[in-house]
Amino acid sequence: HPSVNMISILSLPLPELSKKLRDGSLPPEHVFYAYVGKALQIATETNCITEYLQESETQLQKAKLTGKLGLLYGVPVSIKDSINCQGHDSTLGFIKNLNKPVAEDSVVVQVLRRQGAIPFVKTNVPQSLISYDCKNLIFGQTFNPLLYTRSPGGSSGGEGALVGGGGSILGFGTDVGGSLRFPAAFCGICALKPTGNRLRYSMNALFWSLPVAAAVGPMAKDVESLALGMRALLCEDMFNLDSTVPPLPFNEEVYSSRQPLRIGYYETDFFTMPSPAMRRAVREMKQLLEDAGHTLVPFELMNVDYMLFNFCVRGMFADGGTSFLKAFKGELEKSSMRLFFWLLKSPNWLKTVLSWIAKPFVSTSFSGFVSFFSTVDEVWSLHQDIEEFCHQFITQWKKLNLDVMLCPMLGPALGIGYPSKLSVAVSYTMLYNTLDFPVGVVPVTMVTDEDEEELKGYQGYFRDWWDRTLAKAFHGSVGLPVAVQCVALPWQEELCLRFMKEVETL
């Protein structure tokens, strides 16, 4: 439309856009079609959208008529494939889930609509969501908007690509091992993974009982937009629609506080060696935070490999992988997961033999990777071990009297196909699903020529096949963004966002 200045609309940050929509200085349809146009362009370039939600146009007209101005009145939002939208498929990348429209919106989508937001597209995911790449047999591969040879991350990869490319101003994804944080870090945007139960979405998307917490959360170009998304969701409607969500409204006082913080930090988890850019991102941020008057305290991580293999891998496949295999039944089992399927179907004695054979080549706790079957006793003790691990972590946190924590985030974006070979590199993100802490990602720097030069000496901690492959995956990344993770204790999303805002500002 000749009167719509698309460029000026698309350049507005969410708080400003929202204000103009609410005070009537911007017509909602101008904003809607500006984003539909941009989303179409980004989808053509990156293959990030799975479905256009036709009813969004009707909702747009209704919102104008009711005159009820929610916090997100007229804001077009994008939704990850696995989050239910009434009348649409939630495929999880499985062919068997096609043409099975869900009966109702998940609670998060219902609340977004009540706040005036217009869900207008659904976005791509990897098959089963168990991957931090973004490819399936229905919609194909999604590409990183910053560099098409790179992965956008996953499993909320379609969201990362769309928001990162500017085709959506606010997106919603899920995170069970880093699925919000990988796309944010790889595509140069911000994301927040809340405490598992601070927001809820229907869990029929997952096909096992997880010992690690799944969460739903926002993705946007900046922290202020994430905060506005959380403000809108943490309302009476959320608590009325789902009585299992604690009625904790957004705490403005904590978010807007300017008190100096006591911040723990670490540069490595001693399991996945950080790339030179990851290490530099933490060091530079530490210096900036200290210069701004905050106190930085070293924090030492322990037993990350034990956490990863025993709690996460064995926890997810505590039934011997039966549920996982059932989900893939009738689907094509080709791809990089072929070996994994074969391993799940192998008898226990063969897994034991394999773990011994593989030890010289893969020095990490590979035995944890192959001994999936667990008795009920083992599952009970697994949950007990996780509780003990969380208790020890919080004790260490309290002993140092920390407010928040600054940590590395895997980056820069890996080449397409590499995430499936490097599942062990989820160690930096998975830790906070196990602990169920709120954690956000903020981009802070870009890969330099010096980082690339230093990468030539990268050997990893185990000098095994995984370490060699990771070095290759990091290679050739000059100019790509690198992020850090900002962590708070459970239920302290506002403090987490406040810390993220500080990091973003500095």
C-alpha positions in Angstrom: 0.0 0.0 0.0 1.6 3.3 -1.0 0.8 5.0 2.3 2.5 2.3 4.3 6.1 3.1 5.1 7.3 -0.5 5.6 10.9 0.5 6.4 10.0 2.8 9.3 7.5 0.3 10.7 10.1 -2.6 10.6 12.7 -0.4 12.2 10.6 0.4 15.3 11.6 -1.6 18.5 8.7 -3.5 20.0 8.0 -1.2 23.0 7.8 1.8 20.6 5.7 -0.1 18.0 3.4 -1.3 20.8 2.9 2.3 22.1 2.1 3.6 18.6 -0.4 0.8 18.1 -2.1 1.5 21.4 -2.3 5.3 21.0 -3.7 4.9 17.5 -0.8 6.7 15.7 -0.1 3.5 13.7 -3.0 1.5 12.1 -2.7 -2.3 13.1 -3.2 -3.4 9.4 -0.2 -1.3 8.3 2.0 -3.1 10.9 0.5 -6.5 10.1 1.1 -6.3 6.3 4.6 -4.8 6.8 5.5 -7.9 8.8 3.7 -10.3 6.5 5.7 -8.9 3.6 9.0 -9.1 5.4 8.2 -12.6 6.8 7.5 -13.8 3.2 10.9 -12.4 2.1 12.8 -14.0 5.0 10.9 -17.3 4.4 11.9 -17.3 0.8 15.6 -16.8 1.8 15.8 -19.1 4.8 12.8 -21.6 4.6 11.8 -20.8 8.2 8.0 -20.7 8.0 5.8 -23.8 7.9 2.3 -22.2 7.8 0.6 -18.9 7.4 -2.3 -18.5 10.0 -5.1 -17.3 7.7 -7.3 -16.5 10.7 -4.9 -13.8 11.8 -6.5 -11.4 9.2 -10.0 -12.0 10.8 -8.4 -11.5 14.3 -6.9 -8.2 13.1 -10.4 -6.9 12.2 -11.9 -8.1 15.4 -9.2 -6.5 17.6 -10.0 -3.1 15.9 -13.7 -3.5 16.6 -13.5 -4.5 20.3 -11.3 -1.5 21.2 -9.8 -3.6 24.1 -6.1 -2.6 24.1 -4.0 -5.4 25.6 -0.3 -5.0 26.2 0.5 -6.5 22.7 -2.5 -4.9 20.9 -1.9 -5.3 17.1 1.6 -6.9 17.4 2.1 -9.7 14.9 3.9 -12.7 16.6 5.4 -15.9 15.3 4.9 -19.3 17.0 7.0 -22.4 16.9 5.5 -25.5 15.1 5.3 -27.5 18.4 3.2 -24.9 20.2 -0.5 -25.6 19.6 -2.6 -23.2 17.5 -6.2 -24.2 17.0 -7.0 -25.6 13.6 -3.4 -26.1 12.7 -0.9 -29.0 12.8 1.8 -29.3 15.4 3.9 -31.7 13.3 7.2 -31.8 15.3 8.6 -32.5 11.8 6.8 -35.9 11.7 4.9 -36.9 8.6 2.4 -38.8 10.7 1.3 -35.5 12.3 0.3 -33.9 9.1 -3.4 -33.0 8.5 -4.2 -33.4 12.2 -5.2 -29.9 13.3 -5.3 -29.5 17.0 -8.5 -28.7 18.8 -7.5 -25.7 20.8 -4.8 -23.1 21.3 -2.1 -23.8 24.0 -2.4 -21.5 27.0 0.4 -19.3 25.9 -1.3 -18.6 22.5 -4.7 -18.0 24.3 -3.1 -15.4 26.5 -1.2 -13.8 23.6 -4.5 -13.4 21.7 -6.2 -11.9 24.8 -3.4 -9.4 25.1 -4.2 -8.3 21.5 -1.2 -10.0 19.8 -1.8 -11.5 16.3 -0.2 -14.9 15.9 0.4 -14.9 12.1 2.8 -17.7 11.2 4.2 -21.0 12.5 7.9 -21.8 12.1 10.1 -24.8 11.3 11.7 -27.3 13.7 13.9 -30.4 13.4 12.2 -33.8 13.3 11.3 -34.8 17.0 12.8 -31.5 18.4 15.8 -33.5 19.6 18.4 -31.5 17.7 19.9 -28.0 17.6 19.8 -27.9 13.8 16.5 -27.3 11.9 15.6 -29.8 9.3 12.8 -32.4 8.7 11.3 -34.4 5.9 8.2 -32.3 5.5 9.6 -28.7 5.3 13.3 -29.4 4.7 16.3 -27.4 6.0 16.1 -23.9 7.5 19.1 -21.6 6.9 20.7 -19.0 9.0 19.7 -15.5 7.8 23.2 -14.2 8.5 25.0 -16.8 6.5 23.1 -19.4 4.5 25.7 -22.1 4.9 25.2 -22.1 8.7 22.6 -23.6 10.8 20.0 -21.3 12.4 20.2 -23.5 15.6 17.3 -25.5 17.0 14.9 -26.8 17.9 13.3 -23.3 17.7 15.3 -22.7 14.5 12.5 -21.3 12.3 11.8 -18.7 15.0 15.5 -17.8 15.3 15.8 -17.4 11.5 12.6 -15.3 11.2 13.2 -13.0 14.2 17.0 -12.8 13.3 16.0 -11.8 9.7 13.6 -9.2 10.9 10.4 -11.0 9.7 8.9 -11.2 13.2 9.3 -8.7 16.1 8.4 -11.3 18.8 8.5 -15.0 18.6 7.8 -17.9 20.9 9.7 -21.2 21.1 10.5 -24.0 23.6 13.6 -25.2 25.3 14.5 -28.6 26.7 18.3 -28.5 26.2 19.0 -25.2 24.6 16.3 -25.0 22.0 15.6 -21.2 22.5 19.2 -20.3 23.2 21.0 -22.0 20.3 18.8 -20.2 17.6 19.2 -16.9 19.5 22.9 -17.2 19.8 23.4 -18.5 16.2 21.1 -15.8 14.7 22.3 -12.9 16.8 19.2 -12.2 18.8 18.0 -12.4 22.4 15.9 -15.2 24.1 14.8 -16.1 27.6 14.2 -19.6 28.9 12.1 -19.2 32.0 11.8 -21.6 34.9 9.9 -24.6 33.6 6.6 -23.8 35.2 6.6 -20.0 35.0 4.8 -20.2 31.7 3.1 -23.3 30.3 2.3 -24.8 27.0 0.6 -28.1 26.3 3.1 -30.8 26.7 1.7 -33.3 24.3 4.5 -32.2 22.0 7.0 -34.4 23.9 7.0 -38.1 23.9 8.7 -39.0 27.1 8.7 -38.1 30.8 11.6 -35.7 31.2 13.8 -35.5 34.2 14.9 -32.2 32.8 12.5 -29.3 32.6 11.0 -28.1 29.3 10.1 -24.4 29.1 8.4 -22.0 26.7 9.8 -18.5 26.2 10.1 -15.4 24.0 12.7 -14.5 21.3 13.3 -10.9 20.1 16.0 -8.5 18.8 16.5 -6.9 22.3 15.9 -7.5 26.0 13.2 -4.8 26.4 11.0 -6.7 23.9 11.5 -10.0 25.9 10.5 -8.2 29.1 7.3 -6.8 27.4 6.5 -10.3 26.2 6.8 -11.7 29.7 4.8 -8.8 31.2 2.0 -9.6 28.8 2.0 -13.3 29.6 2.4 -13.1 33.4 -1.2 -11.9 33.9 -4.5 -13.0 35.4 -5.5 -14.9 32.2 -2.4 -17.1 32.4 -3.1 -18.0 36.0 -6.9 -18.5 35.4 -6.4 -20.7 32.3 -3.7 -22.9 33.9 -4.0 -23.4 37.6 -0.7 -25.2 37.8 1.2 -22.0 36.9 2.2 -20.1 40.1 0.4 -16.7 40.2 3.5 -14.6 40.1 2.9 -11.4 38.1 5.9 -9.6 36.5 7.9 -7.9 39.2 8.7 -4.4 37.8 10.7 -3.4 40.9 13.2 -6.1 40.3 13.5 -5.5 36.6 14.0 -1.8 36.9 16.4 -1.9 39.9 19.8 -0.3 39.4 21.5 -1.9 42.4 25.1 -3.2 41.7 25.0 -7.0 41.2 27.2 -9.8 42.6 27.9 -11.9 39.5 29.4 -15.4 39.3 31.2 -16.3 36.1 33.1 -19.1 34.4 34.9 -19.4 31.0 34.6 -23.1 30.5 32.6 -26.1 31.7 35.8 -28.3 31.4 33.9 -30.6 29.1 33.3 -28.8 25.8 36.3 -26.5 25.2 35.0 -23.0 24.3 35.9 -21.5 21.0 38.4 -18.6 21.3 35.4 -16.2 20.6 33.3 -17.8 23.3 36.1 -17.3 25.9 36.8 -13.8 24.8 33.0 -12.9 25.0 33.0 -13.9 28.7 36.3 -12.2 29.5 35.3 -8.9 27.8 31.9 -8.9 29.4 33.4 -9.6 32.9 35.6 -6.5 32.4 32.8 -4.3 31.3 30.6 -5.4 34.2 33.4 -4.7 36.7 34.0 -1.3 35.2 30.3 -0.5 35.6 30.6 -1.2 39.4 29.4 -4.8 39.6 31.3 -7.5 41.6 32.5 -10.6 39.6 33.2 -13.8 41.4 34.8 -16.9 39.8 32.5 -20.0 39.9 33.9 -23.5 39.3 31.7 -26.1 37.5 32.0 -29.7 38.4 30.8 -33.0 36.9 29.3 -31.5 33.8 30.0 -34.7 31.8 28.3 -36.8 34.5 25.3 -34.4 34.4 25.1 -34.6 30.6 25.3 -38.4 30.2 23.6 -39.6 33.3 20.9 -37.1 33.9 20.1 -35.9 30.4 20.9 -38.7 28.0 20.0 -41.6 30.3 17.1 -39.6 31.8 15.5 -38.9 28.4 15.9 -42.6 27.4 15.2 -44.1 30.7 12.7 -46.5 29.1 15.5 -47.8 26.8 14.4 -45.4 24.1 11.0 -47.2 23.6 9.0 -44.0 23.4 11.6 -42.4 21.1 11.5 -45.3 18.7 7.7 -45.4 18.8 7.6 -41.7 17.8 9.7 -42.5 14.8 7.7 -45.6 13.8 6.6 -45.3 10.2 8.8 -42.3 9.6 11.9 -42.5 7.4 14.9 -43.5 9.6 17.5 -42.3 7.3 19.8 -39.3 8.1 22.4 -38.8 10.7 20.3 -40.6 13.3 20.6 -44.0 11.7 23.4 -45.1 14.0 21.5 -43.9 17.0 18.4 -45.9 16.1 20.5 -49.0 15.6 22.2 -48.4 19.0 18.8 -48.1 20.7 17.6 -51.4 19.2 20.8 -53.3 20.1 20.9 -55.7 23.0 22.5 -54.6 26.2 25.6 -56.8 25.9 26.4 -55.3 22.5 26.1 -51.8 23.9 28.6 -52.7 26.6 31.1 -54.1 24.1 30.7 -51.0 21.9 31.4 -48.7 24.8 34.7 -50.5 25.4 35.6 -50.4 21.7 34.8 -46.7 21.3 36.7 -45.6 24.4 40.1 -44.9 22.7 38.3 -42.8 20.0 35.7 -41.0 22.0 37.2 -40.2 25.4 34.1 -38.7 26.9 31.7 -40.7 29.0 30.6 -42.7 26.1 29.4 -45.6 28.3 26.7 -43.2 29.5 25.7 -42.8 25.9 25.1 -46.5 25.3 23.7 -47.9 28.6 20.2 -46.6 28.2 18.1 -49.3 29.8 17.2 -48.5 33.4 15.3 -50.4 36.0 12.6 -48.6 38.1 15.2 -48.5 40.9 17.6 -46.7 38.6 15.0 -44.2 37.5 14.1 -43.4 41.2 17.8 -42.9 42.0 18.3 -40.8 38.9 15.7 -38.3 40.1 17.3 -38.4 43.6 20.7 -37.7 42.0 19.4 -34.8 40.0 17.9 -33.3 43.2 21.2 -33.7 45.0 23.1 -32.1 42.1 20.7 -29.1 42.1 21.1 -28.8 45.9 24.9 -28.8 45.7 24.9 -26.2 42.9 22.5 -23.8 44.8 24.6 -24.3 48.0 27.8 -23.2 46.1 25.8 -20.3 44.6 24.6 -19.2 48.1 28.0 -19.6 49.6 29.4 -17.1 47.1 26.4 -14.9 47.8 25.6 -14.5 44.1 22.7 -12.6 42.5 23.2 -13.9 38.9 25.7 -15.8 36.8 27.6 -15.0 33.5 28.4 -18.1 31.4 29.6 -19.0 27.9 27.1 -19.9 25.1 28.1 -22.2 22.3 29.0 -20.2 19.2 29.4 -19.0 16.6 26.8 -20.7 14.4 27.9 -24.2 13.3 27.7 -25.2 9.6 24.6 -27.0 8.5 24.8 -30.7 9.4 27.3 -30.2 12.2 24.8 -30.1 15.1 23.7 -33.6 14.5 27.3 -34.8 14.8 28.0 -32.7 17.9 25.2 -33.5 20.3 27.7 -33.5 23.2 28.2 -29.7 22.7 24.9 -29.0 24.4 26.7 -29.2 27.7 26.7 -25.3 28.2 22.9 -25.1 27.8 21.6 -28.5 29.1 23.0 -27.7 32.6 20.3 -25.1 33.1 17.5 -27.3 32.0 18.7 -29.9 34.5 18.8 -27.3 37.2 15.6 -25.6 36.0 17.0 -22.1 36.3 15.9 -19.1 34.2 18.6 -18.3 31.6 18.8 -15.8 28.8 21.1 -15.3 25.8 22.5 -11.9 24.7 24.8 -11.4 21.7 27.8 -9.4 22.8 30.6 -9.6 20.1 31.5 -11.0 16.7 34.2 -13.5 15.7 37.4 -11.6 14.7 40.4 -12.6 12.5 42.4 -13.1 15.7 39.8 -15.6 17.0 40.0 -17.4 13.7 43.8 -17.5 13.9 43.7 -18.8 17.5 41.2 -21.5 16.5 44.1 -23.3 14.6 45.4 -24.4 18.0 42.0 -25.7 19.2 42.3 -29.3 20.4 39.5 -29.7 22.9 39.8 -31.4 26.3 39.7 -35.0 25.1 41.4 -34.6 21.7 38.8 -37.1 20.4 36.6 -37.3 17.2 34.1 -34.9 18.8 36.7 -32.3 19.6 38.2 -32.5 16.1 34.8 -32.2 14.5 33.9 -29.2 16.7 37.1 -27.4 15.7 36.0 -27.8 12.0 32.5 -26.6 12.8 33.8 -23.4 14.3 36.1 -22.7 11.4 35.5 -19.8 8.9 33.2 -17.7 11.1 34.7 -14.2 11.0 31.9 -11.6 11.5 29.3 -14.0 13.0 27.8 -13.1 16.4 28.8 -14.7 19.7 26.6 -14.5 22.8 26.8 -15.1 26.5 24.3 -16.7 28.9 22.8 -14.8 31.8 21.5 -17.0 34.6 19.4 -16.5 37.8 17.9 -18.7 40.5 14.5 -20.4 39.9 11.4 -18.0 39.6 13.7 -15.0 39.2 13.0 -14.2 35.5 12.9 -10.5 36.2 16.3 -10.5 37.8 17.6 -12.6 34.8 16.1 -10.0 32.4 17.5 -7.1 34.4 21.0 -8.7 34.2 20.5 -9.4 30.4 19.6 -5.7 30.0 22.8 -4.6 31.8 24.9 -6.9 29.5 23.1 -5.7 26.4 23.6 -2.0 27.4 27.3 -2.4 28.2 
